Amino acid sequence: MPDPIVTQHQPAIVLASSSPRRRVLLSQLGVQFTVRITDFDETMTAPATPESYVESLARQKAGVVAWESSPGVMEGEAVRARSLVLGSDTVVSVDGEILGKPASEAEATAMLTRLRGRDHEVLTAVALIDTGDGSTRSRVVTTTVHMREFDDAALTAYVASGEPMDKAGGYGIQRGTRKLIAGFSGCYTNVVGFPLCEVATLLLEAGVEIPGLPPYCRLPDGQPCPHEQAMASGQSGSVPASRP
């Protein structure tokens, strides 16, 4: 993939993720970006707490692509321009245990059975590396998801749909989950896998001009993200529950 064209005042934005959901969400900010995908062994990072684990993964993913995109790294006759590299990772946490992406339908069924009728946390970390000076900023956002006491038929149908297989905790909030999810407290796009409110904040701090005005992050019904509202007001407490 060719390097992005950048202006003198605004660096290129590079998304270090293969996730189509993150691509769609980032495009909603109206910024130009390219995607770089690199092999990364997530088992190299030993979990400590869910927060430190997911943040470490996001920073490492961004770091690999940032090194490949650093100024002065030659690609034929071309020298890369300064870039802002965004890395991200999402996990589900229940009882302090981290649930990643299921490796099989049986594992997806086991994960969802464990989450059934309970609350759990979805944590997404976003890391931004400036290849110009090597600085790194990162944030972790947590959303509480309230699962219904869904029956076995709903569980079997959802697993058979194939939806759980590329999603942390074995489910995605954006479609096919009305029979599974009762509601959530916090940022909706965080559960999708890319909290736009924090992404926008990191980009603005790095000097990126984002078209339009906040709120940048919204709920499915178009209402402003309660996490972004809390950020704007300087509050860091709990945020109201919403329905998917």
Summary of the structure (lengths in Angstrom):
residues: 244
radius of gyration: 18.3
end to end distance: 36.2
largest distance: 59.9
contacts: 780
relative contact order: 0.16
helix: 33%
strand: 24%
